[in-house]
């Protein structure tokens, strides 16, 4: 409830961050109540206790994400993990400094920006956000040292087939490392299975109910990275800095709970999402749903495919991303907030910018269409009331905008 106007708030921005899980809060409290606040790099009893707790969490996270404990490098979040993967591989002073790199055209800015500064080549995606494998074959020359493809896109929710991508990379650029930004993935897919072909995997805790300020990068054995943070030798000399024990414990707890509940939560959230996007499409003429495949109406598993003849199997279950031609998104978001709907136009990293979404443009839509993008994302705390509120507020706000345009 908003204390200023008593309007009920409906949070539909889970792709930006999810609420902290109670289990994560409880795990983090152990740092204070359990005497784990000492610097884990020290040698005395309290330091050893803190280090042991962090090591246990590292073991659990490694198992959940399909890695060895020695392959887990803790970072300050997904952005640092992505930066370390790219810059640590082919950036200044890196083992493959100056080598060619590729990334998909819909990468998160944490990959796209460092790759662009290093002269990286963007590989096209199709109209649903899936990497164009023919374009990848053409771009994958033997001198390519790094290929980065996001596992679950942060805007439109497309889930990549990394096994198929890895097969192309191994055949045409056999010495290249494959990196995936899996920051948006853990709530929706089994990252251990989906990213098994990747040499580098980025994870951020606050996307699945863990705390902000903590993430990790999986660095498979045999992959050499130059550290971007130096001065302490932590994380096997791959990332210096005092370990955030509270963050590590919170991330491990949230990751564990999320994995345990995934099978139960996916159908529930997908059903809410389907009702939301199908309801909006029925109420708003000209609405474009992004990242979906056409199928026969009613086709596909229950709770995954919608009723409008679209298949959402290859989208994150909580992702409702639409484009509203002729609608000024910033004005729409203002009106929605007044009605208690918390939403965004694109990724939260870009939501303050006025530029149309490059992700939507990469899917083949015009800048005018991309300017009307609206992202409504659901998560574990989403309810029927959130969907009903959005179904009432969004069409009403658009009607108001058209009335005064």
C-alpha positions as CSV (number, residue, x, y, z in Angstrom):
1,X,0.0,0.0,0.0
2,X,1.3,3.4,-0.9
3,X,1.3,5.5,2.2
4,X,0.8,8.7,0.3
5,X,-2.5,7.9,-1.5
6,X,-3.6,4.5,-0.1
7,X,-3.5,3.0,-3.7
8,X,-2.7,-0.7,-3.6
9,X,0.6,-1.4,-5.3
10,X,1.0,-4.2,-7.8
11,X,4.6,-5.1,-8.5
12,X,5.0,-6.3,-12.1
13,X,8.8,-5.7,-12.5
14,X,10.2,-9.0,-11.3
15,X,12.7,-9.1,-14.1
16,X,14.4,-6.0,-12.6
17,X,14.5,-7.5,-9.1
18,X,12.5,-9.9,-7.0
19,X,11.6,-9.5,-3.3
20,X,14.0,-11.1,-0.8
21,X,13.0,-14.6,0.1
22,X,12.5,-15.1,3.9
23,X,15.0,-18.0,3.7
24,X,17.6,-15.6,2.3
25,X,17.0,-13.1,5.1
26,X,17.3,-15.8,7.7
27,X,20.6,-17.1,6.1
28,X,22.1,-13.5,6.1
29,X,21.1,-13.0,9.7
30,X,23.5,-15.8,10.6
31,X,26.4,-13.4,9.9
32,X,25.4,-11.3,12.9
33,X,23.6,-13.8,15.2
34,X,25.9,-16.7,14.3
35,X,29.1,-14.8,14.8
36,X,30.1,-15.0,11.1
37,X,31.0,-11.3,10.7
38,X,34.8,-11.7,10.7
39,X,36.9,-11.4,7.5
40,X,37.0,-14.8,5.9
41,X,40.5,-14.2,4.6
42,X,41.9,-14.1,8.1
43,X,43.6,-16.9,10.0
44,X,42.0,-16.8,13.5
45,X,39.0,-18.8,14.8
46,X,36.2,-16.3,13.8
47,X,37.7,-15.8,10.3
48,X,37.8,-19.6,9.8
49,X,34.2,-19.9,10.9
50,X,33.1,-17.3,8.3
51,X,35.2,-18.9,5.6
52,X,33.7,-22.3,6.4
53,X,30.2,-21.0,6.1
54,X,31.1,-19.3,2.8
55,X,32.7,-22.5,1.5
56,X,29.6,-24.5,2.3
57,X,27.5,-22.0,0.4
58,X,30.0,-22.2,-2.5
59,X,29.7,-26.0,-2.6
60,X,25.9,-25.7,-2.7
61,X,25.8,-23.0,-5.4
62,X,28.3,-25.0,-7.5
63,X,26.0,-28.1,-7.4
64,X,22.9,-26.0,-8.2
65,X,24.6,-24.3,-11.2
66,X,26.4,-27.4,-12.5
67,X,30.0,-26.5,-11.6
68,X,32.8,-27.5,-9.4
69,X,33.4,-25.4,-6.2
70,X,36.8,-24.3,-7.6
71,X,35.0,-23.0,-10.7
72,X,32.8,-20.5,-8.8
73,X,34.1,-16.9,-8.6
74,X,32.0,-14.6,-6.4
75,X,31.3,-11.1,-7.8
76,X,29.3,-8.1,-6.8
77,X,26.5,-9.1,-9.1
78,X,25.6,-10.1,-12.7
79,X,27.1,-7.0,-14.2
80,X,30.5,-7.6,-12.8
81,X,30.3,-11.3,-13.7
82,X,29.5,-10.3,-17.3
83,X,32.3,-7.7,-17.4
84,X,34.8,-10.2,-16.0
85,X,33.8,-12.8,-18.5
86,X,34.3,-10.4,-21.5
87,X,37.1,-8.2,-20.3
88,X,38.9,-10.9,-18.5
89,X,38.9,-13.1,-21.6
90,X,39.8,-10.7,-24.4
91,X,40.3,-7.3,-22.8
92,X,43.5,-5.5,-22.0
93,X,46.0,-7.8,-20.3
94,X,43.8,-10.8,-20.8
95,X,45.0,-14.2,-22.0
96,X,43.4,-13.5,-25.4
97,X,43.8,-9.8,-25.5
98,X,42.7,-8.3,-28.8
99,X,41.2,-11.5,-30.2
100,X,37.9,-11.5,-32.0
101,X,34.6,-11.8,-30.1
102,X,31.0,-12.3,-30.9
103,X,27.8,-11.6,-29.0
104,X,24.1,-11.8,-29.9
105,X,22.3,-8.6,-30.9
106,X,20.1,-8.8,-27.8
107,X,22.7,-9.0,-25.0
108,X,22.3,-7.2,-21.7
109,X,24.4,-3.9,-21.7
110,X,26.8,-5.6,-19.2
111,X,27.9,-7.7,-22.2
112,X,27.0,-5.5,-25.1
113,X,29.0,-2.4,-23.9
114,X,32.3,-4.0,-23.1
115,X,32.0,-6.2,-26.3
116,X,31.4,-3.1,-28.3
117,X,34.4,-1.3,-26.9
118,X,36.6,-4.2,-27.8
119,X,35.3,-4.3,-31.4
120,X,32.9,-7.2,-31.0
121,X,30.6,-8.3,-33.7
122,X,26.9,-8.6,-33.0
123,X,25.2,-11.7,-34.4
124,X,21.6,-11.3,-35.6
125,X,18.6,-13.0,-34.0
126,X,15.3,-14.0,-35.5
127,X,11.9,-12.3,-34.9
128,X,11.5,-14.3,-31.7
129,X,14.9,-13.4,-30.2
130,X,16.6,-16.7,-31.0
131,X,20.2,-16.5,-32.3
132,X,20.4,-16.9,-36.1
133,X,22.5,-20.0,-36.4
134,X,23.3,-19.4,-40.1
135,X,24.6,-15.9,-39.2
136,X,26.6,-17.5,-36.3
137,X,28.2,-19.9,-38.7
138,X,29.2,-17.1,-41.0
139,X,30.6,-15.0,-38.1
140,X,32.4,-17.9,-36.4
141,X,35.9,-17.8,-37.9
142,X,38.8,-19.7,-36.4
143,X,40.2,-16.5,-34.9
144,X,37.1,-15.9,-32.7
145,X,38.1,-16.3,-29.0
146,X,34.9,-15.6,-27.2
147,X,31.2,-16.0,-28.0
148,X,28.6,-14.6,-25.6
149,X,24.9,-15.4,-25.8
150,X,22.3,-14.6,-23.2
151,X,20.4,-17.6,-21.8
152,X,17.1,-15.8,-20.9
153,X,16.7,-12.4,-22.4
154,X,16.0,-9.7,-19.8
155,X,13.5,-7.8,-21.9
156,X,11.5,-10.2,-24.1
157,X,12.2,-13.4,-22.1
158,X,13.5,-15.6,-25.0
159,X,15.3,-18.7,-23.8
160,X,18.3,-19.6,-25.9
161,X,19.3,-23.2,-27.0
162,X,22.9,-23.1,-25.8
163,X,23.6,-26.7,-26.8
164,X,22.8,-25.9,-30.5
165,X,24.9,-22.7,-30.3
166,X,27.8,-24.5,-28.7
167,X,27.8,-27.1,-31.4
168,X,28.2,-24.4,-34.1
169,X,30.9,-22.6,-32.1
170,X,32.9,-25.9,-31.5
171,X,32.8,-26.7,-35.1
172,X,33.6,-23.3,-36.6
173,X,35.7,-21.6,-33.9
174,X,37.1,-24.6,-32.0
175,X,39.3,-22.6,-29.6
176,X,36.6,-20.1,-28.6
177,X,35.1,-19.9,-25.2
178,X,31.3,-19.7,-24.9
179,X,29.9,-17.3,-22.3
180,X,26.3,-17.1,-21.3
181,X,24.6,-14.4,-19.2
182,X,22.3,-16.5,-17.1
183,X,21.3,-13.7,-14.7
184,X,17.6,-13.9,-15.6
185,X,17.5,-17.7,-15.9
186,X,17.6,-19.5,-12.5
187,X,13.9,-18.9,-11.7
188,X,12.8,-20.3,-15.0
189,X,15.2,-23.0,-16.2
190,X,17.7,-25.5,-14.7
191,X,20.9,-23.5,-15.4
192,X,23.0,-26.6,-14.7
193,X,21.4,-28.4,-17.7
194,X,20.7,-25.4,-19.9
195,X,24.3,-23.9,-19.6
196,X,26.2,-27.2,-19.5
197,X,27.9,-26.3,-22.8
198,X,29.1,-22.9,-21.7
199,X,32.6,-22.2,-20.5
200,X,31.6,-19.1,-18.6
201,X,28.2,-18.6,-16.8
202,X,27.1,-15.3,-15.1
203,X,24.6,-15.4,-12.2
204,X,23.0,-12.6,-10.1
205,X,21.3,-13.3,-6.8
206,X,18.6,-10.6,-6.7
207,X,16.8,-11.9,-9.7
208,X,15.7,-15.0,-7.8
209,X,15.1,-13.7,-4.3
210,X,18.6,-13.3,-3.1
211,X,20.2,-10.0,-2.0
212,X,21.6,-7.3,-4.3
213,X,25.3,-6.9,-4.5
214,X,26.3,-10.5,-4.9
215,X,26.6,-12.8,-7.9
216,X,29.0,-15.3,-9.4
217,X,30.8,-16.3,-12.5
218,X,31.4,-19.9,-13.3
219,X,34.8,-20.3,-14.9
220,X,35.3,-23.9,-16.1
221,X,38.6,-25.5,-15.5
222,X,40.9,-24.7,-18.4
223,X,39.6,-21.2,-18.9
224,X,42.0,-18.5,-18.0
225,X,40.8,-15.0,-17.0
226,X,42.7,-11.9,-16.1
227,X,41.2,-10.3,-13.0
228,X,39.6,-6.9,-13.3
229,X,39.8,-6.3,-9.5
230,X,43.3,-6.9,-8.1
231,X,45.0,-6.4,-4.7
232,X,44.0,-9.2,-2.5
233,X,44.3,-12.6,-4.2
234,X,40.8,-13.8,-3.3
235,X,38.9,-16.2,-5.5
236,X,42.0,-17.9,-6.6
237,X,43.5,-14.6,-7.8
238,X,40.5,-14.1,-10.2
239,X,38.7,-11.4,-8.2
240,X,40.2,-9.5,-5.3
241,X,38.2,-8.1,-2.4
242,X,36.9,-9.2,1.0
243,X,34.2,-11.8,0.4
244,X,30.6,-10.7,1.1
245,X,29.8,-13.6,3.4
246,X,26.2,-12.4,4.1
247,X,25.5,-12.0,0.4
248,X,26.9,-15.5,-0.4
249,X,24.8,-17.1,2.3
250,X,21.7,-15.3,1.1
251,X,22.3,-16.2,-2.5
252,X,22.8,-19.8,-1.7
253,X,19.6,-20.0,0.4
254,X,17.6,-18.2,-2.4
255,X,19.0,-20.4,-5.1
256,X,18.2,-23.5,-3.1
257,X,14.6,-22.5,-2.5
258,X,14.0,-21.3,-6.0
259,X,15.3,-24.6,-7.5
260,X,13.1,-26.7,-5.1
261,X,10.0,-24.7,-6.0
262,X,10.6,-24.2,-9.7
263,X,8.5,-27.1,-11.0
264,X,5.5,-26.0,-8.8
265,X,5.8,-22.3,-9.6
266,X,6.3,-22.4,-13.3
267,X,2.8,-23.5,-14.3
268,X,1.2,-21.1,-11.8
269,X,3.2,-18.1,-13.0
270,X,2.8,-19.0,-16.7
271,X,-1.0,-19.2,-16.3
272,X,-1.0,-15.7,-14.7
273,X,1.2,-14.4,-17.5
274,X,-1.0,-16.0,-20.2
275,X,-4.1,-14.5,-18.7
276,X,-2.4,-11.1,-18.6
277,X,-1.1,-10.9,-22.1
278,X,-4.1,-12.6,-23.7
279,X,-6.4,-10.2,-21.8
280,X,-4.4,-7.2,-22.9
281,X,-4.4,-8.3,-26.5
282,X,-8.2,-8.7,-26.4
283,X,-8.6,-5.2,-25.0
284,X,-6.0,-3.3,-27.0
285,X,-6.2,-3.2,-30.8
286,X,-2.9,-3.5,-32.6
287,X,-1.0,-4.9,-29.6
288,X,2.1,-6.9,-30.6
289,X,3.4,-9.6,-28.4
290,X,7.1,-10.2,-28.7
291,X,9.1,-13.4,-28.8
292,X,6.3,-15.9,-29.5
293,X,5.7,-18.5,-32.2
294,X,2.3,-18.9,-34.0
295,X,0.5,-22.2,-33.4
296,X,-3.0,-23.5,-33.7
297,X,-5.2,-21.9,-31.0
298,X,-5.2,-24.1,-27.9
299,X,-2.1,-26.0,-29.0
300,X,0.7,-26.7,-26.6
301,X,0.9,-27.7,-23.0
302,X,-1.6,-26.3,-20.6
303,X,-0.4,-23.2,-18.7
304,X,2.4,-22.6,-21.2
305,X,0.7,-21.6,-24.5
306,X,-1.8,-18.9,-24.7
307,X,-5.3,-19.0,-26.3
308,X,-4.5,-16.6,-29.2
309,X,-2.6,-19.1,-31.3
310,X,0.9,-18.4,-29.9
311,X,3.4,-20.7,-28.3
312,X,5.3,-19.3,-25.4
313,X,7.3,-22.4,-24.6
314,X,10.6,-20.6,-25.4
315,X,9.9,-17.6,-23.2
316,X,10.4,-17.2,-19.5
317,X,7.2,-18.1,-17.8
318,X,6.9,-14.7,-16.1
319,X,7.6,-12.5,-19.1
320,X,4.8,-10.4,-20.6
321,X,6.4,-8.1,-23.1
322,X,4.3,-6.2,-25.6
323,X,4.6,-3.3,-28.0
324,X,1.8,-0.7,-28.2
325,X,2.0,1.2,-31.5
326,X,1.4,4.9,-31.2
327,X,1.7,4.8,-27.4
328,X,4.3,7.0,-25.6
329,X,5.6,4.5,-23.1
330,X,6.9,7.1,-20.6
331,X,3.5,8.7,-20.3
332,X,1.9,5.3,-20.0
333,X,4.2,4.2,-17.2
334,X,3.4,7.5,-15.3
335,X,-0.4,6.8,-15.6
336,X,0.1,3.1,-14.5
337,X,2.1,4.1,-11.5
338,X,-0.7,6.4,-10.4
339,X,-2.9,3.3,-10.5
340,X,-0.4,1.3,-8.4
341,X,1.0,-0.7,-11.3
342,X,4.8,-1.0,-11.1
343,X,6.1,-1.7,-14.6
344,X,8.9,-0.7,-17.0
345,X,9.5,0.0,-20.7
346,X,12.7,-2.1,-21.2
347,X,15.4,-3.5,-19.0
348,X,15.8,-1.6,-15.7
349,X,19.3,-0.6,-16.7
350,X,17.9,1.4,-19.6
351,X,14.5,2.4,-18.3
352,X,15.7,6.0,-17.6
353,X,16.7,6.5,-21.2
354,X,14.4,7.8,-23.9
355,X,15.9,5.7,-26.7
356,X,13.7,2.8,-28.1
357,X,14.7,-0.7,-27.1
358,X,17.6,-2.1,-29.2
359,X,16.3,-5.6,-28.3
360,X,12.9,-4.9,-29.9
361,X,14.6,-3.4,-32.9
362,X,16.8,-6.5,-33.2
363,X,13.7,-8.6,-33.5
364,X,12.9,-6.7,-36.7
365,X,10.5,-4.1,-35.4
366,X,10.7,-0.4,-36.3
367,X,11.9,2.2,-33.9
368,X,8.3,3.5,-33.8
369,X,7.1,0.1,-32.6
370,X,10.0,-0.3,-30.2
371,X,9.1,3.1,-28.7
372,X,5.9,1.6,-27.4
373,X,7.4,-1.4,-25.6
374,X,5.9,-2.3,-22.2
375,X,7.4,-5.0,-19.9
376,X,5.2,-6.6,-17.3
377,X,7.1,-9.4,-15.5
378,X,5.8,-11.7,-12.8
379,X,7.4,-13.8,-10.1
380,X,6.8,-15.8,-7.0
381,X,4.8,-13.1,-5.2
382,X,2.5,-12.4,-8.1
383,X,-1.2,-13.0,-7.7
384,X,-4.5,-12.9,-9.5
385,X,-5.1,-9.5,-8.0
386,X,-1.9,-8.2,-9.8
387,X,-3.1,-9.5,-13.1
388,X,-6.7,-8.1,-12.7
389,X,-5.3,-4.7,-11.7
390,X,-3.1,-4.6,-14.8
391,X,-5.9,-5.7,-17.1
392,X,-8.0,-2.8,-15.8
393,X,-5.3,-0.2,-15.7
394,X,-3.4,-0.6,-18.9
395,X,-6.3,-0.3,-21.4
396,X,-7.7,2.6,-19.4
397,X,-4.4,4.4,-19.4
398,X,-4.0,3.9,-23.2
399,X,-7.6,5.2,-23.7
400,X,-6.7,8.3,-21.7
401,X,-3.6,8.9,-23.6
402,X,-5.4,8.6,-26.9
403,X,-8.1,11.0,-25.7
404,X,-5.6,13.7,-24.9
405,X,-3.2,13.1,-27.8
